[in-house]
Amino acid sequence: MATLVYESPDGVTEEEVAAENISDSGKVAGVRVKLPDRGYLHLPYGRLYSIRMSEEEGKMSYSSP
């Protein structure tokens, strides 16, 4: 699991999601997060405070296309 802390219209928000549901966003200079049963959240880097996850979850594989 990963914990995202970001600025939303309602103030600072904390969201827990599966780490594999976080990716680089093609729509904004930021990240894209798949929320369970709620679609996608696009977070610009300027509104993202932190993403906390284990070291193993944070590793990326660049071997596949």
N, C-alpha and C positions, 0 to 999 in steps of 0.2 A: 504494500500500500504506500501511496505517496500523499503527502499533505501539501496543498497549495495555499499560499496566503497572498491575497491580491486585493486591490482597491476596486470596489464595485460602487454603483450609484447609491447603495445603502450604507457605505462605509467599508471598513476592512472586513473581508470575508475569508473564512478558512474552509476548505473543501477537501475531503478524503476521497481519493479515487485509486483504482488499480494503476500501478506505475506504467504498465504497458499501454494504457489509454492516453498517454501524454506524448505528443509529437510536435515537430516543428510546424508552424502554420504557414501555409502558402498564401493566405489572404492578408495577413498582417505581419509586421515584424515582431513576432512573438511565438506563443505556443498554442496548440490546439488540444483541447481536452474533451474526451468522450465521457459524458456524464450518464450514469445509469438511468434509463427511462426518461431522459430530458434532452437528448440531442447533444450538440457540440457547443463548447465554450471556447471562444477565441480571445486570448489575452495578449494585448500588446506588452512588450518587455517593460515599458514605462509604468504599467499598472501592476506588474508582478513583483511581489516582495520576496518570496522564497518558494522553493520546491524542496521538500525534505523527503528523502527515501533512503533505503539501505544502499550500501556501496554496490552490492551485487545487482540490485534493481536499476541502478544508475548507469551501468555499463552498456555501451552501444556496440553493435556488431556492424562493421562496414564491409563485411565480406560478401553480402548479397546485394544485388543490383537495386 
